[in-house]
Amino acid sequence: MTQGVKKTRQAGLGMTTGAMFIAWTLGLVGVVMLILGGATAAALVILAAAILQAGAMIAEAIYRSRS
């Protein structure tokens, strides 16, 4: 495997890790919003976090299956 391909794969995994971090942050913000009383907004933020987390997990699974 060439060095360029290795760097590209590492960058792809880094973006997946970043997406997971953003998803967890959104999830925590949603929980805080829920506690403070914004039920509808909190539900939308938590839903966005769940979708982002699922996408990141799928991308990581695809990445690992190819390596």
C-alpha positions, 0 to 999 in steps of 0.5 A: 500500500502506498504512503498516499493511500495510508494517509487518505485512510487515516484522514478518513478515520480522523473525520469519522472520529470528529463526527462522533465527537460532534455527535456526542457534544450535540447529544449532551447539549440536547440533554441539557436543553431537555432538562432546562425545558425545551422539549421540542428543540432538545428532541431535534438536537438529540435526533440529529446527534443520533443520526450523525453518530449512526453515520459515523459508525457506519463509515468506520465499519466500512473503513475497517472492512476495507483495511 
